[in-house]
Amino acid sequence: MCMNCVFANALGGFITGKLDRRSFVQASLACVGVAASLSLPGSAFGAVAGADSPSVIFRNGKVYTLDAKKPWAQAVAVAGDRIVAVGSDADVAALATPETKTIDLAGRMLMPGFVEAHIHPFLGAFMTAGVDLQVATAKDALAAIAAFAKAHPTGTIRGFGWRVDMFPPEGPTREMLDAVIADRPAFFLAIDAHSLWANSKALEIAGIDAHTPDPVPGFSYYIRDKSGKPTGYVIETSALLQVVNAIEPISLDSMAQLVVDWLPKASAAGITSVFDAGVPPIGADQGAILEIYTELEKQGRLPFRVVGSYLLKAPPIESATASTQDLMRRIDTDLVQVRVLKMLGDGTQGGYTAWLTEPYADKPDSIGSSPFSEAQWKSVILDADRAGIDVHVHACGERTAHVALDAIAAAIAANPPRDRRHTIAHNVLTDDVDIPRFGELGVIAQFSANWLSADPDTVDSLTRLYGPERQSKIYRPKSILMAGGAVTFGSDWPAAGYLSTYKPLDAVQIAMTRQLIGKPDAPVLAPIAERMALKEALHAATLAGARQIRLEHNVGSIEPGKRADLIVLAKNLFDVAPHDIASTPIDMTMMNGRFTHVA
């Protein structure tokens, strides 16, 4: 699979095709050659004064700048990869030359490109291949698997998207799958991307039986029946990868091909910057897969900026800071950097691995777990903070967030002052006492706002797991904002509770409505007071995300001197009903002054 860079209507866009590896490289070089012959001129600019003539001018639009000093404008001029002017049509038009391409927005909205502050492009491209199991029931899922197996009579059957609410509390079983497909391996990743459903043949090939030790006992393990045999329900990354890698080993080539096929979709969604919150392990070298980004950048084919991370899933912890620093030195280009230590602080509520303060309502002997002891939490964060590294914590349970905040507070007390950007991600449930601590400690609260709807996962499943009182207090971004904290959005694609999406407009709409997309009369997720205003949601999806990953001086708002990362929407979102925001077309996406999507 390949994405070739071509210009559409003399401006640009991406299309896809199928290429082998040699053709992949040859097409990339050809793409660079085409870009060189048709590309927008220019060089770096610090301000309007002394800038080169604009290569592109957007005029006659509703320009929402995200610049607090000048939130609205009519026109924007771009020279090379920089914004060189923002203002009225008359002021910006005066800068045009005969070579300037002028785009009449005709009242459409221009705004900064979206910053995805927590996403897994490689994992998403890999996991979502195969059967789509985002269906209503287990019966529907098995029917979809059977139909796919019939259409693909040989080879492994795989897929993505089933939910825990489709099954009894003990989860799905291999027998269910064996009844549909028993003669070849089949495995299916859950929509939370933290669990797996495998048939007997897959377990056999992977060598998983009653005598197989759990990779991380109590956290990443194989659900077993009364006799100790694996049921086919596999919990958390370390265990599920033992199955996946035994059947379809993840390779650099396969990852590159899959992610390249997804890139045009990201551009069509308006994504111009991402925080890659953890890549699939290929051997022991996380940098090997991150370097796919830098290779695509060399080929002129990377349509967004990337800040990557070193993923710490479990002990040992001693080399976490040094490993992060190694990637920081190794991967540092114009579009791709690594500067974050990602901690997998707990798991998910569906697998009873989210770490809670009080026991699960339907499993009173468990509060979930973290792969790290509290001493290890403090050691990792103190050491990383001392080295100037930002820490990004996966926290679905409220105890995880609390322990992470305690560790960050200890690091602040022990280490010299600095501009910290530590982040706690997901925040499904947050203790009341911890809401103000985000602002007090300067910790960023990253939400997967696309999870915030009153769907069966957040209502039925979480009520069963947490009990009504705790369920009524989930996902509180507005409270954190009101208490002085910063909120960012990142889809966590492919992971989700009910609907897997990488589209930032989906997140913006759900953050405003707390309802399922496409159902204006759908229930509203409590607390209703947690619904965000459009202005707050757009800030979380752009400038706040840019600040989280230390890109705010270059992107996240439309200001002279910043990089030209821009999107054109068919309508002004401030004139659109909240339930129609997700369906608003994105007509153009520009990254670094280059058009990566033209509808």
C-alpha positions in Angstrom: 0.0 0.0 0.0 1.3 3.4 -0.8 0.4 7.1 -0.7 1.5 9.1 -3.6 1.9 12.9 -3.3 0.2 14.7 -6.2 -1.4 18.1 -6.6 -5.1 18.4 -7.0 -6.3 21.5 -8.8 -2.8 22.8 -8.8 -2.8 22.8 -5.0 -2.2 19.3 -3.7 -3.6 16.2 -2.0 -2.9 12.5 -1.3 -4.1 9.5 -3.1 -3.4 5.8 -2.4 -2.3 2.8 -4.5 -0.7 -0.6 -4.0 3.1 -0.9 -4.3 5.7 -3.5 -3.4 8.6 -2.3 -1.3 10.9 -1.4 -4.2 8.1 0.5 -5.9 7.3 2.1 -2.5 10.7 3.7 -2.4 10.7 4.6 -6.2 7.3 6.2 -5.9 8.5 8.1 -2.9 11.4 9.5 -4.8 9.2 10.4 -7.7 6.8 12.0 -5.3 9.6 14.2 -4.0 10.6 15.1 -7.5 7.0 16.2 -8.4 6.8 18.2 -5.2 10.1 19.9 -6.1 8.7 20.9 -9.5 5.3 22.1 -8.3 6.0 23.0 -4.6 5.2 26.2 -3.0 8.2 28.5 -2.7 9.6 30.0 0.4 11.7 29.7 3.4 11.3 30.1 7.2 9.9 33.4 8.4 9.8 34.9 11.9 7.3 37.7 11.2 5.5 39.5 8.4 8.2 42.1 8.0 10.8 41.0 5.5 9.0 37.8 4.6 9.0 36.4 1.1 6.0 37.0 -1.1 3.0 34.7 -0.2 2.7 31.5 -2.1 -0.9 31.0 -1.0 -3.5 33.4 0.3 -6.8 32.4 1.9 -9.4 35.1 1.7 -13.1 35.9 2.3 -13.4 33.4 5.2 -14.3 33.0 8.8 -10.8 32.6 10.2 -10.8 31.2 13.8 -7.3 31.8 14.9 -7.2 30.4 18.4 -5.1 33.5 19.1 -6.6 35.1 22.3 -5.5 38.6 21.2 -7.1 38.3 17.7 -9.5 35.4 17.6 -11.1 36.2 14.3 -9.8 37.3 10.9 -10.8 37.2 7.2 -7.6 36.2 5.4 -4.3 34.4 5.9 -1.2 34.5 3.8 1.3 31.6 3.6 4.8 31.7 2.3 6.6 28.4 2.1 5.9 26.6 5.4 5.0 29.7 7.4 2.1 32.0 8.1 3.2 35.5 7.2 0.0 37.5 7.6 -3.4 37.3 9.3 -5.9 40.0 9.0 -8.5 41.6 6.7 -9.0 40.7 3.0 -7.7 44.1 2.0 -4.6 44.0 4.1 -3.6 40.4 3.1 -4.5 40.9 -0.6 -2.0 43.7 -0.8 0.8 41.2 -0.3 -0.1 39.1 -3.3 2.1 38.7 -6.4 1.2 37.3 -9.8 2.6 33.9 -8.6 0.4 33.8 -5.5 -2.4 31.3 -5.5 -5.5 32.8 -4.0 -8.2 30.6 -2.5 -11.6 32.1 -2.1 -13.0 30.6 1.1 -16.5 32.0 0.2 -17.4 32.2 3.9 -16.0 28.9 4.9 -14.1 28.4 8.2 -10.3 28.3 8.4 -8.7 27.2 11.6 -5.5 25.6 12.9 -5.0 21.9 12.1 -6.0 19.4 14.8 -3.4 18.2 17.3 -4.2 14.6 18.3 -2.7 14.6 21.8 -2.9 10.8 22.3 -3.2 8.3 19.4 -1.6 5.1 18.2 -1.3 5.3 14.4 0.7 2.0 14.0 -1.4 0.1 16.5 -4.6 1.5 14.9 -3.5 0.6 11.4 -2.6 -2.9 12.5 -5.4 -3.7 14.9 -8.3 -2.5 12.7 -7.4 -4.8 9.8 -9.7 -7.7 9.1 -13.3 -8.1 10.4 -15.1 -5.0 11.8 -16.8 -6.2 15.0 -18.2 -2.9 16.0 -21.7 -4.4 16.0 -24.5 -4.7 18.6 -24.3 -8.2 20.0 -22.1 -11.3 20.3 -24.4 -13.0 17.8 -23.8 -10.3 15.3 -20.1 -10.5 15.9 -20.0 -14.3 15.3 -22.1 -13.8 12.1 -19.6 -11.2 10.8 -16.7 -13.6 11.6 -18.4 -16.4 9.8 -19.2 -14.3 6.7 -15.6 -13.0 6.6 -14.2 -16.6 7.0 -16.4 -17.8 4.1 -15.1 -14.9 1.9 -11.5 -15.6 2.9 -11.2 -19.5 2.9 -7.6 -19.7 3.8 -5.2 -18.1 6.3 -5.6 -16.5 9.7 -8.9 -14.7 10.5 -8.5 -11.6 12.6 -10.5 -8.5 13.4 -11.2 -5.7 15.8 -14.0 -3.9 17.7 -15.9 -6.3 20.0 -17.0 -5.0 23.4 -17.1 -6.6 26.8 -20.8 -5.7 27.2 -21.6 -8.3 24.4 -20.6 -11.1 26.7 -21.2 -12.4 30.3 -18.8 -11.1 33.0 -16.4 -14.0 32.4 -16.0 -12.7 28.8 -15.9 -14.4 25.4 -14.7 -18.0 25.0 -12.7 -20.0 22.5 -15.6 -22.4 22.1 -17.8 -19.7 20.7 -15.2 -19.1 18.0 -14.5 -22.8 17.5 -18.1 -23.3 16.5 -17.6 -20.8 13.7 -14.0 -21.5 12.7 -11.9 -24.3 14.1 -9.5 -25.4 11.4 -7.3 -22.2 11.3 -6.2 -19.6 13.8 -8.6 -16.7 14.6 -8.0 -13.8 17.0 -10.0 -10.6 17.5 -8.9 -7.5 19.4 -11.4 -5.7 21.7 -12.4 -2.1 21.0 -10.4 -1.1 24.1 -7.3 -2.5 22.4 -6.4 -4.1 25.8 -7.9 -7.5 25.4 -8.1 -10.3 22.9 -10.5 -13.2 21.9 -8.8 -16.2 20.4 -10.0 -19.6 19.2 -8.4 -22.9 20.2 -6.3 -23.1 17.1 -4.7 -19.7 17.8 -4.0 -20.7 21.4 -2.5 -24.0 20.2 -0.1 -22.3 17.7 0.9 -19.8 20.4 1.6 -22.6 22.9 -0.8 -21.2 25.4 -2.2 -23.9 27.7 -2.9 -24.7 31.3 0.8 -24.7 32.1 1.7 -21.3 30.5 2.6 -18.7 33.1 0.9 -15.3 32.9 3.2 -12.6 31.6 2.3 -10.1 34.3 0.4 -12.0 37.0 -2.7 -10.1 38.1 -2.4 -7.5 35.3 -1.7 -9.2 31.9 -2.9 -12.7 31.9 -5.0 -15.5 30.4 -8.5 -15.9 31.8 -8.8 -19.6 32.8 -11.7 -22.0 33.4 -12.0 -24.1 36.6 -9.5 -26.6 35.4 -6.9 -23.9 34.6 -7.2 -24.1 30.8 -7.3 -20.7 29.0 -10.8 -19.7 27.9 -9.6 -17.7 24.9 -10.1 -14.4 26.7 -6.7 -12.7 27.0 -6.1 -9.6 29.2 -3.7 -6.7 28.5 -0.9 -6.1 26.1 1.9 -8.5 27.2 -0.3 -11.5 27.1 -2.2 -10.7 23.9 1.0 -10.0 22.0 2.2 -13.5 22.9 -0.8 -14.8 20.8 -0.6 -12.2 18.0 3.2 -12.5 17.5 3.0 -16.3 17.4 0.5 -16.2 14.5 1.1 -12.9 12.6 4.5 -11.5 13.8 4.5 -7.7 13.6 7.2 -6.6 11.2 8.5 -3.2 10.2 7.4 -3.8 6.6 3.9 -4.7 7.5 3.6 -1.7 9.9 4.9 0.7 7.3 2.5 -0.5 4.6 -0.5 -0.4 7.0 0.2 3.0 8.4 0.9 4.5 5.0 -2.6 3.4 3.9 -4.1 5.3 6.8 -2.2 8.6 6.4 -4.7 10.0 3.8 -7.5 9.3 6.2 -5.7 11.3 9.0 -5.3 14.3 6.6 -8.9 14.1 5.5 -9.8 14.3 9.2 -7.8 17.5 9.6 -5.0 16.0 11.7 -1.7 17.9 11.3 0.1 16.9 14.5 0.0 13.8 16.7 1.4 12.5 19.9 2.2 8.8 19.4 1.4 7.4 22.8 3.2 4.0 22.3 4.1 1.8 19.4 3.8 -1.9 19.0 7.0 -3.6 20.1 9.1 -5.1 17.3 11.8 -6.9 19.2 13.3 -4.7 22.0 13.8 -1.6 19.9 10.9 0.8 20.0 12.9 3.3 17.9 12.9 1.0 14.9 9.2 1.5 14.3 9.3 5.2 15.2 11.9 5.6 12.5 9.3 4.7 9.9 8.0 8.2 10.5 11.4 9.8 9.8 11.8 7.7 6.7 8.4 8.9 5.4 9.5 12.5 6.2 12.7 12.0 4.1 10.5 10.8 1.3 8.2 13.9 1.6 5.3 11.7 2.5 4.6 12.4 6.2 1.4 14.5 6.4 1.6 15.4 10.1 4.1 16.3 12.8 4.9 13.5 15.3 6.0 13.6 18.9 6.7 10.1 20.0 7.3 8.4 23.3 9.1 5.6 25.0 6.5 3.1 26.3 7.1 1.6 29.8 4.5 -1.2 30.2 5.8 -2.9 33.3 9.0 -3.4 35.4 11.9 -3.4 35.3 12.0 0.4 35.6 15.7 1.1 36.0 16.5 2.0 32.4 13.3 3.9 31.6 14.9 7.4 31.7 18.0 6.3 29.8 15.9 4.5 27.1 13.8 7.6 26.6 16.9 9.8 26.3 18.4 7.4 23.8 15.3 7.8 21.6 15.4 11.5 22.1 18.9 11.7 20.7 18.2 9.2 17.9 15.0 10.6 16.6 15.0 14.4 16.2 14.0 15.9 12.9 12.0 18.8 11.7 8.7 16.8 11.8 9.5 13.9 14.2 10.8 14.1 17.7 10.7 11.8 20.8 10.6 13.6 24.2 8.0 11.8 26.4 8.1 8.8 28.7 4.7 7.0 28.5 3.7 4.9 31.5 1.0 2.3 31.2 -0.3 3.1 34.7 -3.1 0.6 34.7 -5.4 -1.2 32.3 -9.1 -0.8 31.6 -12.3 -1.2 33.6 -13.6 -3.8 31.2 -10.8 -6.2 32.1 -10.9 -5.2 35.8 -7.4 -3.9 35.4 -8.2 -0.2 35.9 -6.8 0.6 39.4 -9.5 1.9 41.7 -9.7 3.3 45.2 -12.7 1.2 46.2 -13.5 -2.3 44.9 -15.4 -3.0 41.7 -19.1 -3.1 42.4 -19.5 -6.5 40.7 -16.2 -7.9 41.9 -15.8 -6.8 45.5 -12.6 -8.7 46.0 -10.7 -6.6 43.4 -9.7 -2.9 43.0 -7.8 -3.7 39.8 -4.1 -3.2 39.6 -1.1 -1.3 38.3 2.0 -3.0 37.0 4.0 -0.7 39.2 4.3 -0.4 43.0 3.9 3.0 44.5 7.6 3.1 45.2 8.3 2.4 41.5 5.8 5.1 40.5 7.7 7.7 42.4 11.1 6.4 41.3 10.2 6.5 37.6 8.6 10.0 37.6 11.2 11.5 39.9 14.0 10.3 37.7 12.4 11.3 34.4 11.5 14.8 35.8 15.0 15.3 37.0 16.2 14.6 33.5 13.8 17.1 32.0 11.5 14.5 30.5 7.7 14.8 30.3 5.8 11.8 31.6 2.5 10.8 30.1 0.4 8.4 32.2 -2.3 6.0 31.1 -4.9 6.2 33.9 -8.4 4.8 33.6 -8.8 4.2 37.4 -9.0 7.1 39.9 -6.3 5.5 42.1 -3.9 5.6 39.2 -4.4 9.3 38.7 -4.1 9.9 42.4 -0.8 8.0 42.7 0.5 9.7 39.5 -0.3 13.1 40.9 1.4 12.2 44.2 4.5 11.1 42.3 4.5 14.3 40.2 4.1 16.4 43.4 7.1 14.6 44.9 9.1 15.3 41.8 8.2 19.0 41.8 9.3 19.2 45.5 12.6 17.4 44.9 13.8 18.7 41.6 14.6 22.2 40.4 11.9 24.4 38.9 11.3 23.9 35.1 8.5 24.2 32.5 6.8 20.8 33.1 4.3 19.2 30.8 3.4 16.0 32.6 0.1 14.6 31.5 -2.4 12.1 32.8 -4.5 10.5 30.1 -8.1 9.3 29.8 -9.2 10.1 33.4 -12.3 7.9 33.2 -12.9 8.4 36.9 -11.2 11.1 39.0 -11.5 11.6 42.8 -13.1 14.9 43.8 -10.0 15.8 45.8 -7.8 15.4 42.7 -9.8 17.6 40.4 -8.1 20.9 41.6 -4.7 19.2 41.7 -4.3 19.2 38.0 -4.2 23.0 38.0 -2.3 23.3 41.2 0.5 21.0 39.9 0.4 22.1 36.3 -0.5 18.6 35.2 -2.4 18.3 31.8 -5.6 16.3 31.8 -5.8 14.5 28.5 -9.3 13.1 27.6 -10.4 10.8 24.9 -13.5 13.0 24.4 -14.9 10.5 21.8 -15.6 8.2 24.8 -17.8 10.7 26.6 -21.2 9.6 25.2 -24.1 7.9 27.1 -23.5 4.6 25.2 -23.9 1.0 26.6 -20.3 1.0 27.7 -20.3 4.2 29.8 -23.9 3.6 31.1 -24.6 -0.1 31.4 -21.1 -1.6 31.7 -19.7 1.1 34.0 -22.7 1.1 36.2 -22.3 -2.6 36.7 -18.5 -2.2 37.3 -18.5 0.9 39.4 -22.0 1.1 40.9 -24.4 4.0 40.2 -22.7 6.6 42.4 -19.2 6.4 40.8 -20.6 5.9 37.3 -22.5 9.2 37.7 -19.1 11.1 38.1 -17.1 9.8 35.2 -15.3 11.9 32.6 -15.2 15.4 34.1 -13.1 17.7 31.8 -15.2 20.8 32.5 -14.6 20.5 36.2 -10.8 20.3 35.7 -11.0 23.4 33.4 -13.1 25.3 35.9 -10.5 24.4 38.6 -7.7 25.9 36.6 -6.4 22.8 34.9 -5.6 22.3 31.2 -7.5 19.8 29.0 -6.4 18.2 25.8 -8.1 15.8 23.4 -6.7 12.6 21.9 -8.8 9.8 20.5 -6.6 6.9 21.7 -7.4 5.3 18.4 -7.9 2.5 18.0 -8.9 2.0 21.6 -12.3 3.0 22.6 -15.2 2.1 24.9 -18.0 2.0 22.3 -17.0 3.8 19.1 -13.5 3.7 17.6 -12.7 6.9 15.8 -9.6 9.0 15.0 -11.6 12.0 13.8 -11.2 15.1 16.0 -14.6 16.5 15.0 -16.2 13.4 16.5 -14.5 14.2 19.8 -15.4 17.9 19.6 -19.1 17.1 19.1 -19.3 14.4 21.8 -17.5 16.7 24.3 -20.2 19.3 23.7 -23.2 17.0 23.7 -22.1 13.9 25.7 -24.3 11.9 23.3 -23.8 9.4 20.6 -23.2 10.8 17.2 -26.1 10.5 14.8 -28.7 10.4 17.6 -29.8 13.9 18.6 -32.4 12.5 21.0 -29.9 10.0 22.6 -29.4 10.1 26.4 -26.9 12.6 27.7 -24.0 11.2 29.8 -24.1 12.5 33.3 -22.8 14.8 34.8 -24.6 17.0 32.2 -22.7 20.0 33.6 -19.5 18.5 32.1 -20.6 19.4 28.6 -18.0 21.7 27.0 -18.5 24.8 25.0 -17.3 24.8 21.3 -14.6 27.3 22.1 -13.3 25.0 24.9 -13.4 21.9 22.8 -11.6 23.4 19.8 -8.9 24.8 22.2 -8.5 21.3 23.6 -8.2 19.8 20.1 -5.6 22.4 18.9 -3.6 24.8 21.0 -3.8 23.0 24.3 -2.7 19.8 22.5 0.2 21.7 20.9 1.3 22.9 24.3 1.1 19.4 25.8 3.7 18.2 23.2 5.7 21.4 23.2 4.8 22.5 19.8 2.7 25.6 20.7 5.4 28.0 19.5 5.0 26.6 16.0 1.4 25.2 15.7 -2.0 25.2 17.4 -3.1 28.8 16.4 -3.0 31.0 13.4 -0.4 33.6 14.0 2.3 35.2 11.8 5.5 33.3 12.1 3.9 29.9 13.0 3.9 27.0 10.7 1.2 26.8 8.1 -0.9 23.9 9.6 -4.4 24.8 8.5 -7.8 23.3 7.8 -10.7 24.6 5.8 -14.2 23.4 6.9 -17.2 23.6 4.7 -19.1 25.6 7.4 -18.3 27.9 10.3 -18.6 25.5 13.3 -20.0 28.4 15.4 -23.0 28.5 13.1 -23.5 24.7 13.1 -25.8 22.9 15.5 -23.8 20.8 17.9 -25.2 17.6 16.6 -24.0 18.4 13.1 -20.3 19.2 13.9 -19.0 15.7 13.3 -20.5 15.6 9.9 -19.1 19.0 8.8 -16.9 18.3 5.8 -13.2 19.2 5.9 -12.5 20.6 2.4 -8.7 21.2 2.7 -5.9 20.3 5.0 -2.5 22.0 4.8 0.6 21.0 6.8 3.8 22.9 6.7 2.5 25.0 3.8 1.7 21.8 1.8 -1.8 20.6 0.9 -2.2 17.1 2.3 -5.9 16.8 1.6 -8.2 18.5 -0.9 -11.8 17.2 -1.1 
